[in-house]
Amino acid sequence: MQVNILGLSAVAFFILFSTSFLLILFVKTESQKT
């Protein structure tokens, strides 16, 4: 079974982007509470 490097990197990039976006959003809301 051949692994599509482009697809794999795209998925990894998407996961990294979504997690970092959620993290920034969480930090923003936490800082606004205080």
ChimeraX attribute file (.defattr): number of C-alpha atoms within 10 A of each C-alpha:
attribute: neighborCount
match mode: 1-to-1
recipient: residues
	/A:1	3
	/A:2	4
	/A:3	7
	/A:4	9
	/A:5	9
	/A:6	9
	/A:7	10
	/A:8	11
	/A:9	11
	/A:10	12
	/A:11	12
	/A:12	11
	/A:13	12
	/A:14	12
	/A:15	12
	/A:16	11
	/A:17	12
	/A:18	11
	/A:19	12
	/A:20	12
	/A:21	11
	/A:22	11
	/A:23	11
	/A:24	12
	/A:25	11
	/A:26	12
	/A:27	10
	/A:28	11
	/A:29	10
	/A:30	10
	/A:31	8
	/A:32	8
	/A:33	6
	/A:34	5
